[in-house]
Amino acid sequence: MEQGPEKMEDEVELTMKAPEYFPGRTCQQVKYGVQAVFGPSDPILGQHIHSICDALDIPHLEARLDLDAEAKEFSINLYPAQSLLNIAYQDVMEFLNWTKVAIIYEDDYGE
């Protein structure tokens, strides 16, 4: 008798805990055999989690602004590249015939 595919177990954890919590939690998931890591959105923490995933050859998916355009092994960022966003902004401004624009930001990450 042919057996069906194995049942895949998932564990999703959404948390608002302090950033110090995530690296330890990621390492704990690695011990359990995690197959991929999604997030976080924090830029500094994202680099840290990426380093863990890169060292262990674990896929890392994220959706955050990353000003480092260099390709990263084992990492996929779903956030649009800054160059593509710039083109989109320019297209909107030209379409709407805007002659003046103000850009207000606090730092490179828009926080």
N, C-alpha and C positions, 0 to 999 in steps of 0.2 A: 504494500500500500504506500502510495506517495505521500510524503509529509508536506504540509504547507510551509510558507516562510515563517521564520522565527518571529515572535512578537517583539517589537522594539519597545523598550521602556524609555520614557522621557522624564526629565525632571526640569521644571521651569521654576526659577526663583526670582521674583520681583521684590526688590527691597529698597528701602530708603535709608539704609544704615550708612554709617560713616565710611568714607573711602578706604580706610585701613582694613575694613572687613573683607573686601573683595579678593585681594591676592591670596589670603589664607583659604578662603572659600573655593577659589579656583584650584588651589593645590589639593584641597580635600576632594574635589570632583575628579581630579586627575587620578588620585588613588583608587577611585571607584570605576575608572575606565572610561571617562568622558570621551566622546568622539569629536566634539566641536564646542567652541565657546562663542557665545553671542554677546557683544557689548564689551565694556560699558561705554557710555557716551562721554565721560570725563576724559579730556585730552591727556592728562598726565597719567591717570590710572590706565587709560587705554594703551599707552605705550608700555606700561609695566606688564599688563596682561598679555600684550602681543609678544613681549620678550619670553614670557613663560611658555606660551603656545609655540613660538618659533623654536625654542630650545628642545621642546618635546615632540615636534612635528605634529601638532594638533591644529586643525583649521580654526582660524579666528575670523569671525564675521562681525562687522561693526557698522554703525551708521552715524558717523560724526565728522565734523569738519577736521580735516587733517591737512595742514599747510605743507607738509613734507610730501612732495610729489614723487618721491622715490618708491618704486615698486617694492612690496614686502612679500617675502615668501610665506606661505601658509596664511595669508591675510587677505580678506576681501572687504573693501569699504564700500557700502552701498550709498554713501553720501555723494552727491555730484561733485566733480572736481571744480575747484575755484575758477579755472579757465572757462568751463562750461557755464557756470553761473554768471560770470562776467559777460559772456556773449548773450545770454538770455536777458540780463538787465539792459544791455545796450539795445537789443532788439525791441524790448518793451518801450524804452525811451524814444527810439526812433519812430515806432509805430504810433505812439501817442503825441509825437511832435513836441516833446518836452525840450525846453531850452535851458532850464536850470535844474540842478539836482543837488540835494544835500545828503551826505552820508554821515551818520552819527554812530560811533562805536566806542567801546571802552578799551578793548584790547584785540589782539589778533583773532581770538576765538569768539568775539561778539558777546562776551559776558560782562 
